[in-house]
Amino acid sequence: MSTFKDWFTEDEDDIFMGSPKSKFFDVSREASQDIVEEEWDKVIEKLAVLEMMVQREKGTDFDINKMVEEFKWDNEKEVNSMKKGLYVEFTGEIICRLDS
């Protein structure tokens, strides 16, 4: 159950009456499981490609998880902004597929 405090602490860029993250999960729960699974598969594939690109550049012994954590720590504001954008993008992908 939502309270005023919940509403007040939601995302400041709120255009959907909730944060991009909360809207993504709302849409994910309502959409077809097949659509959501296919979209998640695309996300995992993209992550796999990005990790492979970094490994080819830095070598297979390179600790990518450490690099990610350090980058996240040093660029927290930009990372959070990018996450919001990706949640909106992925939500849009699922919504666009609902009619098909």
N, CA, C and O atoms as a GROMACS GRO file, in nm:
protein
  400
    1MET      N    1   0.084  -0.117   0.000
    1MET     CA    2   0.000   0.000   0.000
    1MET      C    3   0.089   0.124   0.000
    1MET      O    4   0.180   0.135   0.081
    2SER      N    5   0.061   0.216  -0.091
    2SER     CA    6   0.141   0.337  -0.102
    2SER      C    7   0.104   0.436   0.007
    2SER      O    8  -0.012   0.448   0.045
    3THR      N    9   0.202   0.504   0.053
    3THR     CA   10   0.180   0.612   0.149
    3THR      C   11   0.234   0.740   0.089
    3THR      O   12   0.305   0.738  -0.011
    4PHE      N   13   0.201   0.851   0.151
    4PHE     CA   14   0.254   0.979   0.105
    4PHE      C   15   0.406   0.975   0.104
    4PHE      O   16   0.469   1.025   0.010
    5LYS      N   17   0.466   0.916   0.207
    5LYS     CA   18   0.611   0.909   0.214
    5LYS      C   19   0.667   0.832   0.095
    5LYS      O   20   0.767   0.873   0.037
    6ASP      N   21   0.603   0.718   0.055
    6ASP     CA   22   0.648   0.643  -0.060
    6ASP      C   23   0.645   0.729  -0.186
    6ASP      O   24   0.740   0.729  -0.264
    7TRP      N   25   0.535   0.802  -0.203
    7TRP     CA   26   0.522   0.887  -0.320
    7TRP      C   27   0.629   0.996  -0.318
    7TRP      O   28   0.691   1.025  -0.421
    8PHE      N   29   0.650   1.055  -0.203
    8PHE     CA   30   0.744   1.164  -0.190
    8PHE      C   31   0.887   1.120  -0.218
    8PHE      O   32   0.966   1.198  -0.271
    9THR      N   33   0.922   0.997  -0.184
    9THR     CA   34   1.059   0.951  -0.202
    9THR      C   35   1.081   0.884  -0.336
    9THR      O   36   1.192   0.836  -0.364
   10GLU      N   37   0.979   0.878  -0.422
   10GLU     CA   38   0.997   0.821  -0.555
   10GLU      C   39   1.093   0.908  -0.635
   10GLU      O   40   1.136   1.013  -0.589
   11ASP      N   41   1.124   0.864  -0.751
   11ASP     CA   42   1.218   0.930  -0.840
   11ASP      C   43   1.178   1.074  -0.868
   11ASP      O   44   1.061   1.104  -0.895
   12GLU      N   45   1.275   1.163  -0.861
   12GLU     CA   46   1.245   1.303  -0.885
   12GLU      C   47   1.214   1.332  -1.032
   12GLU      O   48   1.155   1.436  -1.062
   13ASP      N   49   1.252   1.245  -1.121
   13ASP     CA   50   1.222   1.261  -1.263
   13ASP      C   51   1.092   1.190  -1.300
   13ASP      O   52   1.069   1.160  -1.418
   14ASP      N   53   1.010   1.164  -1.204
   14ASP     CA   54   0.890   1.085  -1.217
   14ASP      C   55   0.792   1.145  -1.318
   14ASP      O   56   0.743   1.256  -1.300
   15ILE      N   57   0.764   1.070  -1.424
   15ILE     CA   58   0.658   1.110  -1.517
   15ILE      C   59   0.550   1.003  -1.524
   15ILE      O   60   0.446   1.024  -1.588
   16PHE      N   61   0.572   0.891  -1.460
   16PHE     CA   62   0.478   0.780  -1.464
   16PHE      C   63   0.418   0.748  -1.328
   16PHE      O   64   0.361   0.640  -1.311
   17MET      N   65   0.428   0.838  -1.232
   17MET     CA   66   0.384   0.810  -1.094
   17MET      C   67   0.460   0.690  -1.038
   17MET      O   68   0.400   0.596  -0.987
   18GLY      N   69   0.588   0.696  -1.047
   18GLY     CA   70   0.677   0.593  -0.996
   18GLY      C   71   0.811   0.608  -1.064
   18GLY      O   72   0.823   0.673  -1.168
   19SER      N   73   0.910   0.547  -1.007
   19SER     CA   74   1.044   0.554  -1.066
   19SER      C   75   1.050   0.467  -1.191
   19SER      O   76   0.966   0.379  -1.209
   20PRO      N   77   1.148   0.491  -1.278
   20PRO     CA   78   1.165   0.404  -1.395
   20PRO      C   79   1.179   0.257  -1.354
   20PRO      O   80   1.127   0.168  -1.423
   21LYS      N   81   1.248   0.232  -1.243
   21LYS     CA   82   1.265   0.094  -1.196
   21LYS      C   83   1.131   0.034  -1.156
   21LYS      O   84   1.099  -0.078  -1.195
   22SER      N   85   1.052   0.109  -1.078
   22SER     CA   86   0.924   0.053  -1.032
   22SER      C   87   0.828   0.032  -1.150
   22SER      O   88   0.752  -0.066  -1.151
   23LYS      N   89   0.830   0.121  -1.247
   23LYS     CA   90   0.744   0.104  -1.365
   23LYS      C   91   0.788  -0.016  -1.448
   23LYS      O   92   0.704  -0.088  -1.501
   24PHE      N   93   0.919  -0.037  -1.459
   24PHE     CA   94   0.968  -0.154  -1.532
   24PHE      C   95   0.914  -0.282  -1.470
   24PHE      O   96   0.865  -0.370  -1.541
   25PHE      N   97   0.922  -0.291  -1.339
   25PHE     CA   98   0.875  -0.413  -1.273
   25PHE      C   99   0.723  -0.424  -1.277
   25PHE      O  100   0.670  -0.535  -1.285
   26ASP      N  101   0.652  -0.312  -1.272
   26ASP     CA  102   0.506  -0.316  -1.289
   26ASP      C  103   0.470  -0.373  -1.426
   26ASP      O  104   0.386  -0.463  -1.436
   27VAL      N  105   0.534  -0.321  -1.529
   27VAL     CA  106   0.507  -0.368  -1.666
   27VAL      C  107   0.549  -0.513  -1.680
   27VAL      O  108   0.477  -0.592  -1.742
   28SER      N  109   0.664  -0.550  -1.623
   28SER     CA  110   0.713  -0.688  -1.634
   28SER      C  111   0.616  -0.788  -1.572
   28SER      O  112   0.599  -0.898  -1.623
   29ARG      N  113   0.554  -0.748  -1.461
   29ARG     CA  114   0.459  -0.840  -1.395
   29ARG      C  115   0.331  -0.857  -1.475
   29ARG      O  116   0.266  -0.961  -1.467
   30GLU      N  117   0.295  -0.755  -1.553
   30GLU     CA  118   0.169  -0.760  -1.627
   30GLU      C  119   0.185  -0.816  -1.768
   30GLU      O  120   0.087  -0.861  -1.827
   31ALA      N  121   0.305  -0.814  -1.821
   31ALA     CA  122   0.329  -0.859  -1.958
   31ALA      C  123   0.340  -1.012  -1.963
   31ALA      O  124   0.357  -1.078  -1.861
   32SER      N  125   0.330  -1.063  -2.082
   32SER     CA  126   0.347  -1.205  -2.106
   32SER      C  127   0.485  -1.250  -2.060
   32SER      O  128   0.585  -1.182  -2.085
   33GLN      N  129   0.490  -1.363  -1.992
   33GLN     CA  130   0.618  -1.415  -1.944
   33GLN      C  131   0.714  -1.438  -2.060
   33GLN      O  132   0.834  -1.415  -2.046
   34ASP      N  133   0.663  -1.485  -2.174
   34ASP     CA  134   0.749  -1.508  -2.291
   34ASP      C  135   0.815  -1.379  -2.338
   34ASP      O  136   0.934  -1.378  -2.369
   35ILE      N  137   0.738  -1.270  -2.343
   35ILE     CA  138   0.793  -1.141  -2.386
   35ILE      C  139   0.902  -1.095  -2.289
   35ILE      O  140   1.010  -1.054  -2.331
   36VAL      N  141   0.873  -1.103  -2.160
   36VAL     CA  142   0.970  -1.059  -2.059
   36VAL      C  143   1.096  -1.144  -2.066
   36VAL      O  144   1.206  -1.090  -2.057
   37GLU      N  145   1.082  -1.274  -2.081
   37GLU     CA  146   1.199  -1.362  -2.090
   37GLU      C  147   1.283  -1.330  -2.213
   37GLU      O  148   1.406  -1.329  -2.205
   38GLU      N  149   1.218  -1.304  -2.326
   38GLU     CA  150   1.291  -1.269  -2.447
   38GLU      C  151   1.366  -1.137  -2.431
   38GLU      O  152   1.479  -1.123  -2.477
   39GLU      N  153   1.303  -1.040  -2.366
   39GLU     CA  154   1.370  -0.912  -2.344
   39GLU      C  155   1.487  -0.928  -2.248
   39GLU      O  156   1.592  -0.866  -2.268
   40TRP      N  157   1.470  -1.009  -2.142
   40TRP     CA  158   1.582  -1.035  -2.051
   40TRP      C  159   1.696  -1.105  -2.123
   40TRP      O  160   1.813  -1.079  -2.096
   41ASP      N  161   1.662  -1.196  -2.217
   41ASP     CA  162   1.765  -1.265  -2.293
   41ASP      C  163   1.846  -1.165  -2.375
   41ASP      O  164   1.968  -1.179  -2.388
   42LYS      N  165   1.780  -1.064  -2.429
   42LYS     CA  166   1.851  -0.959  -2.504
   42LYS      C  167   1.946  -0.881  -2.412
   42LYS      O  168   2.057  -0.848  -2.452
   43VAL      N  169   1.902  -0.853  -2.290
   43VAL     CA  170   1.986  -0.780  -2.194
   43VAL      C  171   2.108  -0.863  -2.159
   43VAL      O  172   2.220  -0.811  -2.156
   44ILE      N  173   2.089  -0.992  -2.132
   44ILE     CA  174   2.200  -1.081  -2.097
   44ILE      C  175   2.296  -1.094  -2.215
   44ILE      O  176   2.418  -1.096  -2.196
   45GLU      N  177   2.242  -1.104  -2.335
   45GLU     CA  178   2.327  -1.113  -2.453
   45GLU      C  179   2.412  -0.986  -2.468
   45GLU      O  180   2.532  -0.994  -2.498
   46LYS      N  181   2.351  -0.870  -2.446
   46LYS     CA  182   2.424  -0.744  -2.455
   46LYS      C  183   2.536  -0.741  -2.350
   46LYS      O  184   2.647  -0.698  -2.380
   47LEU      N  185   2.507  -0.785  -2.229
   47LEU     CA  186   2.606  -0.790  -2.123
   47LEU      C  187   2.720  -0.886  -2.161
   47LEU      O  188   2.837  -0.856  -2.138
   48ALA      N  189   2.685  -1.000  -2.217
   48ALA     CA  190   2.786  -1.098  -2.258
   48ALA      C  191   2.880  -1.037  -2.364
   48ALA      O  192   3.002  -1.053  -2.356
   49VAL      N  193   2.823  -0.967  -2.460
   49VAL     CA  194   2.903  -0.904  -2.564
   49VAL      C  195   2.995  -0.799  -2.504
   49VAL      O  196   3.114  -0.793  -2.538
   50LEU      N  197   2.942  -0.715  -2.415
   50LEU     CA  198   3.024  -0.611  -2.352
   50LEU      C  199   3.138  -0.671  -2.270
   50LEU      O  200   3.251  -0.622  -2.275
   51GLU      N  201   3.109  -0.777  -2.195
   51GLU     CA  202   3.215  -0.842  -2.117
   51GLU      C  203   3.321  -0.903  -2.207
   51GLU      O  204   3.440  -0.894  -2.178
   52MET      N  205   3.278  -0.964  -2.317
   52MET     CA  206   3.374  -1.023  -2.411
   52MET      C  207   3.462  -0.915  -2.474
   52MET      O  208   3.581  -0.936  -2.495
   53MET      N  209   3.403  -0.800  -2.505
   53MET     CA  210   3.480  -0.690  -2.563
   53MET      C  211   3.587  -0.642  -2.465
   53MET      O  212   3.701  -0.616  -2.505
   54VAL      N  213   3.551  -0.629  -2.337
   54VAL     CA  214   3.647  -0.585  -2.237
   54VAL      C  215   3.757  -0.690  -2.219
   54VAL      O  216   3.875  -0.656  -2.209
   55GLN      N  217   3.719  -0.818  -2.215
   55GLN     CA  218   3.818  -0.924  -2.198
   55GLN      C  219   3.916  -0.927  -2.315
   55GLN      O  220   4.036  -0.949  -2.295
   56ARG      N  221   3.867  -0.905  -2.435
   56ARG     CA  222   3.957  -0.904  -2.551
   56ARG      C  223   4.053  -0.786  -2.545
   56ARG      O  224   4.168  -0.796  -2.587
   57GLU      N  225   4.005  -0.675  -2.493
   57GLU     CA  226   4.089  -0.555  -2.481
   57GLU      C  227   4.190  -0.568  -2.366
   57GLU      O  228   4.306  -0.531  -2.381
   58LYS      N  229   4.144  -0.620  -2.252
   58LYS     CA  230   4.226  -0.623  -2.130
   58LYS      C  231   4.290  -0.758  -2.100
   58LYS      O  232   4.382  -0.767  -2.019
   59GLY      N  233   4.242  -0.864  -2.165
   59GLY     CA  234   4.294  -0.998  -2.138
   59GLY      C  235   4.199  -1.076  -2.048
   59GLY      O  236   4.122  -1.017  -1.972
   60THR      N  237   4.204  -1.207  -2.056
   60THR     CA  238   4.111  -1.292  -1.982
   60THR      C  239   4.137  -1.295  -1.832
   60THR      O  240   4.048  -1.331  -1.755
   61ASP      N  241   4.257  -1.257  -1.789
   61ASP     CA  242   4.288  -1.254  -1.646
   61ASP      C  243   4.237  -1.127  -1.579
   61ASP      O  244   4.242  -1.114  -1.456
   62PHE      N  245   4.188  -1.034  -1.657
   62PHE     CA  246   4.140  -0.906  -1.605
   62PHE      C  247   4.014  -0.928  -1.521
   62PHE      O  248   3.924  -1.001  -1.562
   63ASP      N  249   4.007  -0.864  -1.403
   63ASP     CA  250   3.892  -0.878  -1.313
   63ASP      C  251   3.786  -0.773  -1.350
   63ASP      O  252   3.789  -0.660  -1.302
   64ILE      N  253   3.694  -0.813  -1.434
   64ILE     CA  254   3.592  -0.720  -1.482
   64ILE      C  255   3.499  -0.674  -1.371
   64ILE      O  256   3.454  -0.560  -1.371
   65ASN      N  257   3.470  -0.762  -1.275
   65ASN     CA  258   3.381  -0.724  -1.165
   65ASN      C  259   3.442  -0.612  -1.080
   65ASN      O  260   3.373  -0.522  -1.035
   66LYS      N  261   3.573  -0.621  -1.059
   66LYS     CA  262   3.642  -0.516  -0.983
   66LYS      C  263   3.638  -0.384  -1.061
   66LYS      O  264   3.615  -0.278  -1.003
   67MET      N  265   3.659  -0.392  -1.191
   67MET     CA  266   3.654  -0.272  -1.274
   67MET      C  267   3.516  -0.208  -1.269
   67MET      O  268   3.504  -0.086  -1.260
   68VAL      N  269   3.412  -0.290  -1.275
   68VAL     CA  270   3.274  -0.240  -1.271
   68VAL      C  271   3.248  -0.171  -1.138
   68VAL      O  272   3.193  -0.061  -1.135
   69GLU      N  273   3.287  -0.234  -1.029
   69GLU     CA  274   3.264  -0.175  -0.896
   69GLU      C  275   3.339  -0.043  -0.879
   69GLU      O  276   3.284   0.053  -0.825
   70GLU      N  277   3.463  -0.039  -0.925
   70GLU     CA  278   3.540   0.086  -0.915
   70GLU      C  279   3.478   0.196  -1.000
   70GLU      O  280   3.468   0.310  -0.956
   71PHE      N  281   3.437   0.161  -1.120
   71PHE     CA  282   3.374   0.260  -1.209
   71PHE      C  283   3.244   0.312  -1.148
   71PHE      O  284   3.216   0.431  -1.150
   72LYS      N  285   3.165   0.219  -1.094
   72LYS     CA  286   3.039   0.256  -1.031
   72LYS      C  287   3.064   0.350  -0.913
   72LYS      O  288   2.993   0.449  -0.896
   73TRP      N  289   3.163   0.321  -0.834
   73TRP     CA  290   3.197   0.403  -0.718
   73TRP      C  291   3.239   0.544  -0.762
   73TRP      O  292   3.197   0.643  -0.702
   74ASP      N  293   3.320   0.551  -0.866
   74ASP     CA  294   3.373   0.680  -0.913
   74ASP      C  295   3.271   0.761  -0.993
   74ASP      O  296   3.288   0.882  -1.009
   75ASN      N  297   3.167   0.697  -1.043
   75ASN     CA  298   3.072   0.763  -1.133
   75ASN      C  299   2.927   0.737  -1.093
   75ASN      O  300   2.841   0.717  -1.178
   76GLU      N  301   2.902   0.737  -0.964
   76GLU     CA  302   2.772   0.695  -0.912
   76GLU      C  303   2.654   0.772  -0.973
   76GLU      O  304   2.555   0.712  -1.013
   77LYS      N  305   2.665   0.903  -0.980
   77LYS     CA  306   2.555   0.984  -1.032
   77LYS      C  307   2.524   0.950  -1.179
   77LYS      O  308   2.408   0.934  -1.217
   78GLU      N  309   2.629   0.940  -1.260
   78GLU     CA  310   2.610   0.908  -1.401
   78GLU      C  311   2.557   0.766  -1.421
   78GLU      O  312   2.474   0.741  -1.508
   79VAL      N  313   2.606   0.673  -1.338
   79VAL     CA  314   2.560   0.534  -1.346
   79VAL      C  315   2.411   0.527  -1.312
   79VAL      O  316   2.334   0.460  -1.381
   80ASN      N  317   2.370   0.595  -1.206
   80ASN     CA  318   2.228   0.595  -1.168
   80ASN      C  319   2.142   0.656  -1.277
   80ASN      O  320   2.032   0.608  -1.304
   81SER      N  321   2.191   0.761  -1.340
   81SER     CA  322   2.117   0.823  -1.450
   81SER      C  323   2.104   0.726  -1.568
   81SER      O  324   1.997   0.716  -1.629
   82MET      N  325   2.212   0.658  -1.599
   82MET     CA  326   2.209   0.560  -1.709
   82MET      C  327   2.114   0.445  -1.676
   82MET      O  328   2.041   0.399  -1.764
   83LYS      N  329   2.116   0.400  -1.550
   83LYS     CA  330   2.024   0.292  -1.510
   83LYS      C  331   1.879   0.334  -1.533
   83LYS      O  332   1.799   0.256  -1.585
   84LYS      N  333   1.845   0.457  -1.493
   84LYS     CA  334   1.708   0.506  -1.514
   84LYS      C  335   1.672   0.502  -1.661
   84LYS      O  336   1.563   0.459  -1.699
   85GLY      N  337   1.764   0.548  -1.745
   85GLY     CA  338   1.739   0.548  -1.889
   85GLY      C  339   1.720   0.408  -1.944
   85GLY      O  340   1.635   0.385  -2.030
   86LEU      N  341   1.800   0.314  -1.895
   86LEU     CA  342   1.787   0.176  -1.941
   86LEU      C  343   1.656   0.114  -1.894
   86LEU      O  344   1.593   0.039  -1.969
   87TYR      N  345   1.614   0.143  -1.772
   87TYR     CA  346   1.484   0.094  -1.725
   87TYR      C  347   1.373   0.145  -1.817
   87TYR      O  348   1.283   0.069  -1.854
   88VAL      N  349   1.379   0.273  -1.854
   88VAL     CA  350   1.278   0.330  -1.944
   88VAL      C  351   1.284   0.260  -2.080
   88VAL      O  352   1.181   0.225  -2.137
   89GLU      N  353   1.405   0.240  -2.131
   89GLU     CA  354   1.422   0.173  -2.260
   89GLU      C  355   1.365   0.031  -2.257
   89GLU      O  356   1.291  -0.008  -2.347
   90PHE      N  357   1.401  -0.045  -2.154
   90PHE     CA  358   1.354  -0.184  -2.146
   90PHE      C  359   1.204  -0.191  -2.124
   90PHE      O  360   1.138  -0.281  -2.176
   91THR      N  361   1.149  -0.097  -2.048
   91THR     CA  362   1.004  -0.092  -2.029
   91THR      C  363   0.936  -0.066  -2.162
   91THR      O  364   0.836  -0.129  -2.196
   92GLY      N  365   0.991   0.028  -2.238
   92GLY     CA  366   0.937   0.058  -2.370
   92GLY      C  367   0.942  -0.062  -2.463
   92GLY      O  368   0.848  -0.086  -2.539
   93GLU      N  369   1.050  -0.137  -2.457
   93GLU     CA  370   1.062  -0.258  -2.542
   93GLU      C  371   0.951  -0.357  -2.510
   93GLU      O  372   0.891  -0.415  -2.600
   94ILE      N  373   0.925  -0.376  -2.382
   94ILE     CA  374   0.820  -0.471  -2.342
   94ILE      C  375   0.683  -0.418  -2.384
   94ILE      O  376   0.602  -0.492  -2.440
   95ILE      N  377   0.657  -0.290  -2.359
   95ILE     CA  378   0.527  -0.231  -2.395
   95ILE      C  379   0.503  -0.239  -2.544
   95ILE      O  380   0.392  -0.270  -2.587
   96CYS      N  381   0.605  -0.212  -2.625
   96CYS     CA  382   0.590  -0.217  -2.772
   96CYS      C  383   0.553  -0.357  -2.819
   96CYS      O  384   0.487  -0.372  -2.922
   97ARG      N  385   0.594  -0.457  -2.746
   97ARG     CA  386   0.566  -0.595  -2.786
   97ARG      C  387   0.431  -0.645  -2.737
   97ARG      O  388   0.388  -0.753  -2.778
   98LEU      N  389   0.364  -0.570  -2.651
   98LEU     CA  390   0.237  -0.617  -2.596
   98LEU      C  391   0.129  -0.630  -2.701
   98LEU      O  392   0.042  -0.716  -2.689
   99ASP      N  393   0.134  -0.546  -2.803
   99ASP     CA  394   0.033  -0.552  -2.909
   99ASP      C  395   0.059  -0.662  -3.010
   99ASP      O  396  -0.031  -0.699  -3.086
  100SER      N  397   0.180  -0.714  -3.013
  100SER     CA  398   0.213  -0.814  -3.116
  100SER      C  399   0.175  -0.952  -3.074
  100SER      O  400   0.196  -1.047  -3.150
   0.00000   0.00000   0.00000
